[in-house]
Amino acid sequence: LDHFGFRKAYSVMAERAGTTLAKAVEARYDAIRKEQEAAAEVQRQAPEKGEDSENGHSPEASVASPDLHAELEQLGDGPPPHLKPGSEERAAWFEAFLSETSRSSRSNMLAGILANEPQLLAAAQQQQQPAQQQQQPQQEQASLP
């Protein structure tokens, strides 16, 4: 969700499906949670079905992959549990999350570009210094009686 290209493609596909990016992310979140719950149930029943001798788990217990866990980690704690799936309030939570993610991903992208391009970083720092120097006299004048 924090990669511009992926986000753009996901948005276009959501629109083609007649939905929004936020609703598509909410649906994906719910699908992953269901897969995790199913995997957890399989793991709880594993001793009853017999364990695999190689890793101590039944083959079905590997249903929830680390990739799914990583996808959920992108959403932090996810929406508050009191927000019901499909509700306007929950959709608003996903909209707000995507908006915040978009802002932070732009900042991270710019920071990455600047880190890899020392000339751009130096130019950005030089432009920032005169602006800060101009603000100081204005602040000093404002504090005079």
N, C-alpha and C positions, 0 to 999 in steps of 0.2 A: 504493500500500500504506500510505501514511502518512495518507490521508484516511479518517476514520472511516466516513463514509457508503459510500464505495466498498468499504472493507474489509468492512463488515457485509453488503453486497449480495453480494460475492464469496464470503463465508463461507456465506451461505444457499444460494447456487447450488451451491457445492461439496457441501454436505450433501444437497441434492436429487439430486445426481449420485452420492451414495453414497461420498463421499470427504471429506477434510479440507481446510482452507484451505492448510495446508502442502504437501500432495500436489498440490493444484491449482496452487499457485505453482511448485512444482518442475516440473510438466508444462508450464506456460507458459514457464518458463525454458528448458527443453529444446527446446520448439518454436521459440522465438526464436533460440536458438543454431543450430538446423538451418537456419532461414531465412537467417541471416547467412552460414553456411557455403555455402549454395546461391548466394547473391548474390556471395560472394567467388569462387566457381568460375565464375560467369557473367562476372565482371569479368576473371578471368584469361584466359578464352577470347575476350573481346571483340575483341582485335586480329585474331584468326583469322576472326571473323564479319563484321568491318567495323564501323567506328565511326560513330556519329551525328555529323554535321558540326556540330550546334549545341553539344553539350557534350562531345564527345570520347569518349562512351561509347555502347555499344549500348543500345537501349531496355530489354533484359532486365537490364542492370546496376543498374537502380534498384530491384530487388526488395527490398532491405533499406532500409527507410525510417529517417529520423532518429527517428521515434517508437519504433521497435523498440530503437534504441540507447539512447534515454532510459529505456525500460522496464528494460533491463539495468542501466543506471547506478544504478537504485534498489536493486539487489542488491549494489552495491559490486563486489568481486572475485568474487562468487558462491561456490559451495561449492568446497572444495579439490579439485583434479583427481583425487586418489587415491580420492575417495569415488565409488563406482559408482552410476549412475542406478538408482533403485528400492531401494537398500540402506537398511537401518534407520539407519545412521550418517548418510547423506545427508539422509534425512527429518528426523532430529534436528537437523541443521544448519539446515534451513529453519524448523523449529519455533523454534529459538533466535533465528534472525534475525527472525522475525515477532514474537516476544516482545519483543525489544529495540526493534524499530521501533514497536511499540505504546506502549512506555514513552516513547520520545523524541517520538512524535507527540502524546501527551497533554501533555507538557511544552511542546512548540512551540505547541499549541493554546492552552494557558493563557497562555503568554507573548504570543501574538497578541491574545488577549482583553484582557489587562492593558495592552498597548501602545495599544490602541484605546480604552480606557476609563480615563482618568487618575484618576477617582474610585476605581475598584477598585484600581488600582495603589497609590494613596496609602493606602487602607485596609489593603491587604496589608502594606505597609511598616510601618504603625503597629502592626499586630498582631505583626509579627516583632520589632520593637524591644523590647517588654517581655519577650518570651521570651529574647532575648539578654541583657538586663540581669539577669534572674533567674539565668541560667547563670553569670554572672561571679562573684557572691558565693559560689555553691556551689563553683566551681573554686578560689577563693581560700581558702575554709575547708578544702577538701581538701588544700591544700598546706601548711597550718599544722601545726607539730609537735604 
